[in-house]
Amino acid sequence: MIFNAAPDDMTPFMTTTARVHDAARGRLGAVTHRDGTARLQTVEAARAPSCTQC
């Protein structure tokens, strides 16, 4: 898990912030704010399949 957020917190418009889990901060250093949060932007698999495949 990367973010401490509920499904209702997910948004495609980056209007929500969520706390980044400590274990993920090293991987997300460029997008983690000084207070340990980051802006969420979600992507639906049906709209952008190439962005959702790992």
PDB file of N, CA, C and O in Angstrom:
ATOM      1  N   MET A   1       0.843  -1.168   0.000  1.00  0.00           N
ATOM      2  CA  MET A   1       0.000   0.000   0.000  1.00  0.00           C
ATOM      3  C   MET A   1       0.892   1.237   0.000  1.00  0.00           C
ATOM      4  O   MET A   1       1.901   1.292   0.704  1.00  0.00           O
ATOM      5  N   ILE A   2       0.510   2.209  -0.787  1.00  0.00           N
ATOM      6  CA  ILE A   2       1.320   3.417  -0.920  1.00  0.00           C
ATOM      7  C   ILE A   2       0.709   4.588  -0.155  1.00  0.00           C
ATOM      8  O   ILE A   2       1.420   5.322   0.531  1.00  0.00           O
ATOM      9  N   PHE A   3      -0.607   4.765  -0.272  1.00  0.00           N
ATOM     10  CA  PHE A   3      -1.282   5.895   0.358  1.00  0.00           C
ATOM     11  C   PHE A   3      -2.200   5.440   1.474  1.00  0.00           C
ATOM     12  O   PHE A   3      -2.740   4.334   1.442  1.00  0.00           O
ATOM     13  N   ASN A   4      -2.367   6.281   2.434  1.00  0.00           N
ATOM     14  CA  ASN A   4      -3.316   6.047   3.508  1.00  0.00           C
ATOM     15  C   ASN A   4      -4.589   6.805   3.125  1.00  0.00           C
ATOM     16  O   ASN A   4      -4.836   7.902   3.625  1.00  0.00           O
ATOM     17  N   ALA A   5      -5.397   6.214   2.235  1.00  0.00           N
ATOM     18  CA  ALA A   5      -6.603   6.874   1.736  1.00  0.00           C
ATOM     19  C   ALA A   5      -7.684   5.839   1.475  1.00  0.00           C
ATOM     20  O   ALA A   5      -7.398   4.676   1.192  1.00  0.00           O
ATOM     21  N   ALA A   6      -8.912   6.276   1.574  1.00  0.00           N
ATOM     22  CA  ALA A   6     -10.058   5.415   1.311  1.00  0.00           C
ATOM     23  C   ALA A   6     -10.464   5.536  -0.158  1.00  0.00           C
ATOM     24  O   ALA A   6     -10.106   6.512  -0.815  1.00  0.00           O
ATOM     25  N   PRO A   7     -11.206   4.558  -0.679  1.00  0.00           N
ATOM     26  CA  PRO A   7     -11.650   4.652  -2.079  1.00  0.00           C
ATOM     27  C   PRO A   7     -12.395   5.951  -2.393  1.00  0.00           C
ATOM     28  O   PRO A   7     -12.303   6.456  -3.512  1.00  0.00           O
ATOM     29  N   ASP A   8     -13.119   6.490  -1.438  1.00  0.00           N
ATOM     30  CA  ASP A   8     -13.840   7.748  -1.674  1.00  0.00           C
ATOM     31  C   ASP A   8     -12.896   8.934  -1.826  1.00  0.00           C
ATOM     32  O   ASP A   8     -13.313   9.998  -2.286  1.00  0.00           O
ATOM     33  N   ASP A   9     -11.636   8.768  -1.449  1.00  0.00           N
ATOM     34  CA  ASP A   9     -10.652   9.844  -1.576  1.00  0.00           C
ATOM     35  C   ASP A   9     -10.024   9.908  -2.963  1.00  0.00           C
ATOM     36  O   ASP A   9      -9.318  10.867  -3.275  1.00  0.00           O
ATOM     37  N   MET A  10     -10.267   8.911  -3.790  1.00  0.00           N
ATOM     38  CA  MET A  10      -9.645   8.847  -5.102  1.00  0.00           C
ATOM     39  C   MET A  10     -10.320   9.824  -6.061  1.00  0.00           C
ATOM     40  O   MET A  10     -11.543   9.962  -6.061  1.00  0.00           O
ATOM     41  N   THR A  11      -9.512  10.502  -6.879  1.00  0.00           N
ATOM     42  CA  THR A  11     -10.040  11.493  -7.807  1.00  0.00           C
ATOM     43  C   THR A  11      -9.139  11.612  -9.027  1.00  0.00           C
ATOM     44  O   THR A  11      -7.919  11.512  -8.894  1.00  0.00           O
ATOM     45  N   PRO A  12      -9.709  11.824 -10.215  1.00  0.00           N
ATOM     46  CA  PRO A  12      -8.874  12.031 -11.400  1.00  0.00           C
ATOM     47  C   PRO A  12      -8.367  13.461 -11.529  1.00  0.00           C
ATOM     48  O   PRO A  12      -7.673  13.774 -12.496  1.00  0.00           O
ATOM     49  N   PHE A  13      -8.690  14.332 -10.589  1.00  0.00           N
ATOM     50  CA  PHE A  13      -8.388  15.753 -10.742  1.00  0.00           C
ATOM     51  C   PHE A  13      -7.361  16.311  -9.756  1.00  0.00           C
ATOM     52  O   PHE A  13      -7.166  17.526  -9.710  1.00  0.00           O
ATOM     53  N   MET A  14      -6.715  15.480  -8.984  1.00  0.00           N
ATOM     54  CA  MET A  14      -5.670  15.890  -8.042  1.00  0.00           C
ATOM     55  C   MET A  14      -6.136  16.955  -7.051  1.00  0.00           C
ATOM     56  O   MET A  14      -5.380  17.870  -6.725  1.00  0.00           O
ATOM     57  N   THR A  15      -7.368  16.842  -6.573  1.00  0.00           N
ATOM     58  CA  THR A  15      -7.895  17.794  -5.610  1.00  0.00           C
ATOM     59  C   THR A  15      -7.818  17.267  -4.185  1.00  0.00           C
ATOM     60  O   THR A  15      -8.226  17.955  -3.249  1.00  0.00           O
ATOM     61  N   THR A  16      -7.301  16.053  -4.010  1.00  0.00           N
ATOM     62  CA  THR A  16      -7.250  15.407  -2.707  1.00  0.00           C
ATOM     63  C   THR A  16      -5.810  15.101  -2.338  1.00  0.00           C
ATOM     64  O   THR A  16      -5.010  14.720  -3.192  1.00  0.00           O
ATOM     65  N   THR A  17      -5.483  15.269  -1.071  1.00  0.00           N
ATOM     66  CA  THR A  17      -4.175  14.836  -0.593  1.00  0.00           C
ATOM     67  C   THR A  17      -4.364  13.660   0.353  1.00  0.00           C
ATOM     68  O   THR A  17      -5.405  13.522   0.996  1.00  0.00           O
ATOM     69  N   ALA A  18      -3.356  12.828   0.427  1.00  0.00           N
ATOM     70  CA  ALA A  18      -3.371  11.685   1.339  1.00  0.00           C
ATOM     71  C   ALA A  18      -1.967  11.486   1.878  1.00  0.00           C
ATOM     72  O   ALA A  18      -0.983  11.825   1.221  1.00  0.00           O
ATOM     73  N   ARG A  19      -1.885  10.939   3.067  1.00  0.00           N
ATOM     74  CA  ARG A  19      -0.591  10.665   3.679  1.00  0.00           C
ATOM     75  C   ARG A  19       0.073   9.506   2.944  1.00  0.00           C
ATOM     76  O   ARG A  19      -0.569   8.493   2.665  1.00  0.00           O
ATOM     77  N   VAL A  20       1.347   9.656   2.635  1.00  0.00           N
ATOM     78  CA  VAL A  20       2.140   8.608   1.998  1.00  0.00           C
ATOM     79  C   VAL A  20       2.680   7.705   3.105  1.00  0.00           C
ATOM     80  O   VAL A  20       3.251   8.195   4.080  1.00  0.00           O
ATOM     81  N   HIS A  21       2.504   6.391   2.962  1.00  0.00           N
ATOM     82  CA  HIS A  21       3.038   5.460   3.961  1.00  0.00           C
ATOM     83  C   HIS A  21       4.558   5.591   4.020  1.00  0.00           C
ATOM     84  O   HIS A  21       5.217   5.778   2.997  1.00  0.00           O
ATOM     85  N   ASP A  22       5.094   5.492   5.207  1.00  0.00           N
ATOM     86  CA  ASP A  22       6.541   5.640   5.411  1.00  0.00           C
ATOM     87  C   ASP A  22       7.352   4.751   4.486  1.00  0.00           C
ATOM     88  O   ASP A  22       8.374   5.184   3.952  1.00  0.00           O
ATOM     89  N   ALA A  23       6.912   3.512   4.288  1.00  0.00           N
ATOM     90  CA  ALA A  23       7.658   2.561   3.458  1.00  0.00           C
ATOM     91  C   ALA A  23       7.705   2.978   1.990  1.00  0.00           C
ATOM     92  O   ALA A  23       8.595   2.537   1.262  1.00  0.00           O
ATOM     93  N   ALA A  24       6.783   3.808   1.539  1.00  0.00           N
ATOM     94  CA  ALA A  24       6.732   4.215   0.129  1.00  0.00           C
ATOM     95  C   ALA A  24       7.390   5.565  -0.129  1.00  0.00           C
ATOM     96  O   ALA A  24       7.559   5.950  -1.286  1.00  0.00           O
ATOM     97  N   ARG A  25       7.758   6.276   0.899  1.00  0.00           N
ATOM     98  CA  ARG A  25       8.302   7.627   0.709  1.00  0.00           C
ATOM     99  C   ARG A  25       9.588   7.650  -0.106  1.00  0.00           C
ATOM    100  O   ARG A  25       9.824   8.602  -0.850  1.00  0.00           O
ATOM    101  N   GLY A  26      10.414   6.635   0.018  1.00  0.00           N
ATOM    102  CA  GLY A  26      11.645   6.576  -0.763  1.00  0.00           C
ATOM    103  C   GLY A  26      11.374   6.491  -2.253  1.00  0.00           C
ATOM    104  O   GLY A  26      12.116   7.058  -3.056  1.00  0.00           O
ATOM    105  N   ARG A  27      10.316   5.787  -2.626  1.00  0.00           N
ATOM    106  CA  ARG A  27       9.955   5.648  -4.048  1.00  0.00           C
ATOM    107  C   ARG A  27       9.217   6.867  -4.568  1.00  0.00           C
ATOM    108  O   ARG A  27       9.189   7.100  -5.777  1.00  0.00           O
ATOM    109  N   LEU A  28       8.621   7.647  -3.681  1.00  0.00           N
ATOM    110  CA  LEU A  28       7.796   8.784  -4.100  1.00  0.00           C
ATOM    111  C   LEU A  28       8.361  10.118  -3.623  1.00  0.00           C
ATOM    112  O   LEU A  28       7.614  11.072  -3.409  1.00  0.00           O
ATOM    113  N   GLY A  29       9.652  10.181  -3.460  1.00  0.00           N
ATOM    114  CA  GLY A  29      10.275  11.390  -2.930  1.00  0.00           C
ATOM    115  C   GLY A  29       9.971  12.649  -3.718  1.00  0.00           C
ATOM    116  O   GLY A  29       9.795  13.715  -3.127  1.00  0.00           O
ATOM    117  N   ALA A  30       9.907  12.553  -5.030  1.00  0.00           N
ATOM    118  CA  ALA A  30       9.683  13.740  -5.855  1.00  0.00           C
ATOM    119  C   ALA A  30       8.260  14.269  -5.770  1.00  0.00           C
ATOM    120  O   ALA A  30       8.019  15.431  -6.099  1.00  0.00           O
ATOM    121  N   VAL A  31       7.325  13.454  -5.343  1.00  0.00           N
ATOM    122  CA  VAL A  31       5.926  13.894  -5.291  1.00  0.00           C
ATOM    123  C   VAL A  31       5.382  13.984  -3.872  1.00  0.00           C
ATOM    124  O   VAL A  31       4.219  14.339  -3.677  1.00  0.00           O
ATOM    125  N   THR A  32       6.207  13.665  -2.881  1.00  0.00           N
ATOM    126  CA  THR A  32       5.763  13.729  -1.490  1.00  0.00           C
ATOM    127  C   THR A  32       6.038  15.112  -0.934  1.00  0.00           C
ATOM    128  O   THR A  32       7.168  15.598  -0.992  1.00  0.00           O
ATOM    129  N   HIS A  33       5.010  15.746  -0.399  1.00  0.00           N
ATOM    130  CA  HIS A  33       5.145  17.078   0.187  1.00  0.00           C
ATOM    131  C   HIS A  33       5.937  17.005   1.493  1.00  0.00           C
ATOM    132  O   HIS A  33       6.135  15.920   2.040  1.00  0.00           O
ATOM    133  N   ARG A  34       6.377  18.126   1.979  1.00  0.00           N
ATOM    134  CA  ARG A  34       7.165  18.178   3.218  1.00  0.00           C
ATOM    135  C   ARG A  34       6.412  17.623   4.413  1.00  0.00           C
ATOM    136  O   ARG A  34       7.031  17.129   5.356  1.00  0.00           O
ATOM    137  N   ASP A  35       5.085  17.694   4.392  1.00  0.00           N
ATOM    138  CA  ASP A  35       4.292  17.188   5.514  1.00  0.00           C
ATOM    139  C   ASP A  35       3.957  15.698   5.375  1.00  0.00           C
ATOM    140  O   ASP A  35       3.192  15.161   6.177  1.00  0.00           O
ATOM    141  N   GLY A  36       4.525  15.024   4.358  1.00  0.00           N
ATOM    142  CA  GLY A  36       4.318  13.586   4.184  1.00  0.00           C
ATOM    143  C   GLY A  36       3.081  13.223   3.398  1.00  0.00           C
ATOM    144  O   GLY A  36       2.696  12.054   3.365  1.00  0.00           O
ATOM    145  N   THR A  37       2.441  14.204   2.755  1.00  0.00           N
ATOM    146  CA  THR A  37       1.276  13.925   1.929  1.00  0.00           C
ATOM    147  C   THR A  37       1.639  14.049   0.459  1.00  0.00           C
ATOM    148  O   THR A  37       2.709  14.547   0.110  1.00  0.00           O
ATOM    149  N   ALA A  38       0.739  13.592  -0.395  1.00  0.00           N
ATOM    150  CA  ALA A  38       0.894  13.737  -1.839  1.00  0.00           C
ATOM    151  C   ALA A  38      -0.486  13.931  -2.438  1.00  0.00           C
ATOM    152  O   ALA A  38      -1.484  13.507  -1.855  1.00  0.00           O
ATOM    153  N   ARG A  39      -0.549  14.559  -3.583  1.00  0.00           N
ATOM    154  CA  ARG A  39      -1.832  14.727  -4.268  1.00  0.00           C
ATOM    155  C   ARG A  39      -2.142  13.460  -5.050  1.00  0.00           C
ATOM    156  O   ARG A  39      -1.299  12.932  -5.775  1.00  0.00           O
ATOM    157  N   LEU A  40      -3.371  12.986  -4.886  1.00  0.00           N
ATOM    158  CA  LEU A  40      -3.792  11.764  -5.570  1.00  0.00           C
ATOM    159  C   LEU A  40      -4.394  12.096  -6.925  1.00  0.00           C
ATOM    160  O   LEU A  40      -5.141  13.065  -7.064  1.00  0.00           O
ATOM    161  N   GLN A  41      -4.067  11.290  -7.914  1.00  0.00           N
ATOM    162  CA  GLN A  41      -4.723  11.358  -9.213  1.00  0.00           C
ATOM    163  C   GLN A  41      -4.916   9.919  -9.651  1.00  0.00           C
ATOM    164  O   GLN A  41      -3.944   9.181  -9.813  1.00  0.00           O
ATOM    165  N   THR A  42      -6.140   9.521  -9.841  1.00  0.00           N
ATOM    166  CA  THR A  42      -6.428   8.137 -10.209  1.00  0.00           C
ATOM    167  C   THR A  42      -6.653   8.013 -11.704  1.00  0.00           C
ATOM    168  O   THR A  42      -7.012   8.977 -12.379  1.00  0.00           O
ATOM    169  N   VAL A  43      -6.436   6.809 -12.204  1.00  0.00           N
ATOM    170  CA  VAL A  43      -6.614   6.502 -13.617  1.00  0.00           C
ATOM    171  C   VAL A  43      -7.485   5.252 -13.710  1.00  0.00           C
ATOM    172  O   VAL A  43      -7.192   4.234 -13.083  1.00  0.00           O
ATOM    173  N   GLU A  44      -8.551   5.338 -14.490  1.00  0.00           N
ATOM    174  CA  GLU A  44      -9.406   4.179 -14.701  1.00  0.00           C
ATOM    175  C   GLU A  44      -8.801   3.306 -15.790  1.00  0.00           C
ATOM    176  O   GLU A  44      -8.370   3.810 -16.827  1.00  0.00           O
ATOM    177  N   ALA A  45      -8.769   2.005 -15.558  1.00  0.00           N
ATOM    178  CA  ALA A  45      -8.179   1.067 -16.505  1.00  0.00           C
ATOM    179  C   ALA A  45      -8.853   1.144 -17.871  1.00  0.00           C
ATOM    180  O   ALA A  45      -8.183   1.022 -18.897  1.00  0.00           O
ATOM    181  N   ALA A  46     -10.149   1.344 -17.896  1.00  0.00           N
ATOM    182  CA  ALA A  46     -10.873   1.405 -19.170  1.00  0.00           C
ATOM    183  C   ALA A  46     -10.484   2.626 -20.002  1.00  0.00           C
ATOM    184  O   ALA A  46     -10.539   2.585 -21.231  1.00  0.00           O
ATOM    185  N   ARG A  47     -10.095   3.700 -19.342  1.00  0.00           N
ATOM    186  CA  ARG A  47      -9.730   4.928 -20.066  1.00  0.00           C
ATOM    187  C   ARG A  47      -8.269   4.982 -20.478  1.00  0.00           C
ATOM    188  O   ARG A  47      -7.933   5.594 -21.492  1.00  0.00           O
ATOM    189  N   ALA A  48      -7.402   4.353 -19.709  1.00  0.00           N
ATOM    190  CA  ALA A  48      -5.965   4.410 -19.983  1.00  0.00           C
ATOM    191  C   ALA A  48      -5.311   3.081 -19.622  1.00  0.00           C
ATOM    192  O   ALA A  48      -4.564   3.006 -18.647  1.00  0.00           O
ATOM    193  N   PRO A  49      -5.584   2.023 -20.404  1.00  0.00           N
ATOM    194  CA  PRO A  49      -5.063   0.703 -20.053  1.00  0.00           C
ATOM    195  C   PRO A  49      -3.532   0.651 -19.971  1.00  0.00           C
ATOM    196  O   PRO A  49      -2.993  -0.123 -19.181  1.00  0.00           O
ATOM    197  N   SER A  50      -2.839   1.438 -20.752  1.00  0.00           N
ATOM    198  CA  SER A  50      -1.373   1.393 -20.712  1.00  0.00           C
ATOM    199  C   SER A  50      -0.827   1.997 -19.437  1.00  0.00           C
ATOM    200  O   SER A  50       0.307   1.696 -19.062  1.00  0.00           O
ATOM    201  N   CYS A  51      -1.590   2.839 -18.753  1.00  0.00           N
ATOM    202  CA  CYS A  51      -1.150   3.450 -17.498  1.00  0.00           C
ATOM    203  C   CYS A  51      -1.444   2.579 -16.283  1.00  0.00           C
ATOM    204  O   CYS A  51      -0.906   2.828 -15.204  1.00  0.00           O
ATOM    205  N   THR A  52      -2.267   1.589 -16.434  1.00  0.00           N
ATOM    206  CA  THR A  52      -2.684   0.791 -15.275  1.00  0.00           C
ATOM    207  C   THR A  52      -2.063  -0.595 -15.253  1.00  0.00           C
ATOM    208  O   THR A  52      -2.312  -1.362 -14.323  1.00  0.00           O
ATOM    209  N   GLN A  53      -1.271  -0.932 -16.243  1.00  0.00           N
ATOM    210  CA  GLN A  53      -0.610  -2.245 -16.259  1.00  0.00           C
ATOM    211  C   GLN A  53       0.792  -2.124 -15.709  1.00  0.00           C
ATOM    212  O   GLN A  53       1.573  -1.278 -16.143  1.00  0.00           O
ATOM    213  N   CYS A  54       1.103  -2.969 -14.759  1.00  0.00           N
ATOM    214  CA  CYS A  54       2.448  -2.940 -14.169  1.00  0.00           C
ATOM    215  C   CYS A  54       3.291  -4.044 -14.749  1.00  0.00           C
ATOM    216  O   CYS A  54       4.457  -4.188 -14.381  1.00  0.00           O
TER     217      CYS A  54
END
